[in-house]
């Protein structure tokens, strides 16, 4: 992902050759410094790849948790609706019982 934004790879640094001038730098020092840079680049690539994998795993976990949350919310709504229906049925039974008492009470008197 990020590698397309990076100009140099560790291999590019390793293979880079400079023209030698009479007043140039000491080649051994330049090579040692470039070796350090190459090591850092390799470490950066490793870190980036590890973080990318971790990011993908976390995004997958987030998607799973969001789905579980949606399911839990749906189950809560279903439970609420079931409770209100049961309460409605109980209320209907009470009303019906009360009406039977009124109707049969009037018939007996």
N, C-alpha and C positions, 0 to 999 in steps of 0.2 A: 504494500500500500504506500508506504513512505519512500520506498526505494526509488520510485520514479522521480521523486523530488531531490534526491541526493545525486550530486554530480560525480563523485568518485567512489569507487568500490575499493576494498582492500587490495584487490588484484591490480587495479589501475595504479594505485600508489606504489605497489611493489614493482611494477613493470616500467614505471616512469624513469626515463634517462635524461639527464641534463648534459648540455654541452660543457666541455671542460675549457676553462679560461685560465690564462697564466696567473691571474690573481683570484682565482675561484676559491670556493670553500673547501675545507678538508672533506674528501669523499667519505671517509670513515665516520666522521661526526654526522654528516647528512644522512648516511645510511642508518646509523643508530637511531637518529631522531625519527626518520621515516618508519623504522621498525616499531617504534612506540606508537606512532600515529596509526599504523596498520593494525596493531593490537587493539587500540581504542575503537577503531572502526568495526573490527570484528565483534568486539564486546557490545557496541551500540546496536549492530544488526541482531545479535543474539537477544539483547534486552527488548528491542522492538518486536521481534518475532514472538517472544514469550508474552509480552503485554498484549499483542494482538490476539493470541490464542486465549489468554485470560479474559479479554474483552468479549470475545465470541461466546465463551462459556457463560459469562455473567449475563450477556444479552439473552442467551437461551434460558438461563435460570429465571430471569425477569419475565420472559414470555410465559414460562410455566407458572410462575407465581401469579401473574395477572389472570391466567386462565383459571387457576384454583380460586382466586378471589371472585371472579365472575360466577363460578359454579357455587361458591359459598353464598354469595348474595342471592342467587336464584333459589337456592335451597331455603334460605331464610324467608324469602317472599312466599315460596310454596308453603312453608310451615305457617306463616302468618295467615295466609288465605285459608288453609285447612282449619286452623283454630277458629277463625271467624265463622266459617261454615258450620263447625260443630256448635259454636255458641248460638248461631242462628237456628240450628236444628233443636237445640235444647230450649231456646226461647219459644219456638213453635210448639214443642211438646208441652211446655208449661201453659201456653195460651190455650192450646187445645184442651188440656186437662181442666183449666179454669172454665172454659166454655161448656165442657161436658157437665161440670158441677152445676153451672147456672141452668143449663137446659134440663138436666135430669132433676135438679132441685125444684124447678118450676113444675115439672110433670108430677112429682110426688105430692106437691101441695095442692 
